[in-house]
Amino acid sequence: MPVLKLKSPLTFGNSTVSQLVFRDYAIAADYMAFEKTGGTSQRIALIASMTGMDEALIRKLHGRDYMAAVRMADALLDAEDKAATESEEIPDPKS
């Protein structure tokens, strides 16, 4: 599982969060983040979904940690898109 060690750990409730652990793959529910308005809101929802963290915690990430999380989430989505594209069979219209 991809792990992002936070440069600036956060206290959230009674816990200190020092890393975000992403799933190895995207799930359909992750794509619901794109129903939100605005790119930043979409990315926050996506990162929260992919890490199992609350959106409120993701909103508190320091800028460099947030941008690193965005890159990790984008890389996972890109990998899923590439895998899906490679596995798709294009039917022959003459068949």
C-alpha positions as CSV (number, residue, x, y, z in Angstrom):
1,M,0.0,0.0,0.0
2,P,1.3,3.4,-0.9
3,V,2.2,5.4,2.3
4,L,2.6,9.1,2.5
5,K,4.6,10.2,5.6
6,L,3.4,13.6,6.5
7,K,6.1,16.3,6.8
8,S,3.8,18.1,9.3
9,P,1.8,15.5,11.4
10,L,-1.7,16.6,12.5
11,T,-3.6,16.2,15.7
12,F,-7.2,15.2,14.8
13,G,-9.4,14.5,17.8
14,N,-7.3,12.5,20.3
15,S,-5.0,11.1,17.6
16,T,-1.9,12.3,15.9
17,V,-1.8,11.4,12.2
18,S,1.7,11.1,10.9
19,Q,1.0,9.3,7.6
20,L,-1.7,8.6,5.1
21,V,-2.1,5.0,3.8
22,F,-3.6,4.8,0.4
23,R,-5.3,1.7,-1.0
24,D,-3.3,-0.1,-3.8
25,Y,-6.2,0.6,-6.2
26,A,-9.1,2.9,-6.8
27,I,-12.7,1.8,-6.2
28,A,-15.8,3.0,-7.8
29,A,-16.8,5.1,-4.8
30,D,-13.5,7.1,-5.2
31,Y,-14.8,8.5,-8.4
32,M,-17.8,10.0,-6.6
33,A,-15.4,12.7,-5.4
34,F,-15.6,14.2,-8.9
35,E,-19.3,15.0,-8.3
36,K,-18.2,17.8,-5.9
37,T,-17.8,21.3,-7.2
38,G,-14.3,22.6,-7.6
39,G,-11.1,20.9,-8.2
40,T,-9.7,21.2,-4.6
41,S,-13.0,19.9,-3.1
42,Q,-12.8,17.0,-5.5
43,R,-9.2,16.1,-4.6
44,I,-9.9,16.4,-0.9
45,A,-12.9,14.0,-1.2
46,L,-10.8,11.7,-3.3
47,I,-7.9,11.6,-0.9
48,A,-10.2,11.0,2.0
49,S,-11.9,8.2,0.2
50,M,-8.7,6.5,-0.9
51,T,-7.1,6.8,2.6
52,G,-10.2,6.1,4.8
53,M,-9.6,9.5,6.5
54,D,-12.1,12.2,7.3
55,E,-12.3,15.1,4.8
56,A,-11.9,17.4,7.7
57,L,-8.4,16.0,8.4
58,I,-7.4,16.2,4.7
59,R,-8.5,19.9,4.7
60,K,-6.0,20.5,7.5
61,L,-3.0,19.0,5.7
62,H,-0.1,21.4,5.2
63,G,0.4,22.5,1.6
64,R,3.3,20.2,0.7
65,D,1.6,17.2,2.3
66,Y,-1.6,18.0,0.5
67,M,0.2,18.3,-2.9
68,A,2.1,15.0,-2.3
69,A,-1.3,13.3,-1.5
70,V,-2.8,14.8,-4.7
71,R,0.1,13.3,-6.7
72,M,-0.3,9.9,-5.1
73,A,-4.1,9.9,-5.7
74,D,-3.6,11.0,-9.3
75,A,-1.0,8.2,-9.8
76,L,-3.4,5.6,-8.5
77,L,-6.2,6.8,-10.8
78,D,-3.9,7.0,-13.8
79,A,-2.7,3.4,-13.1
80,E,-6.4,2.3,-12.9
81,D,-7.2,4.1,-16.2
82,K,-4.2,2.6,-17.9
83,A,-5.0,-0.9,-16.7
84,A,-8.6,-0.5,-17.8
85,T,-7.6,0.7,-21.2
86,E,-5.1,-2.1,-21.7
87,S,-7.6,-4.8,-20.8
88,E,-10.4,-3.5,-22.9
89,E,-11.1,-5.5,-26.0
90,I,-12.5,-3.5,-28.9
91,P,-15.2,-5.6,-30.6
92,D,-14.9,-6.0,-34.4
93,P,-17.9,-4.2,-35.9
94,K,-17.9,-6.8,-38.7
95,S,-18.5,-9.7,-36.3
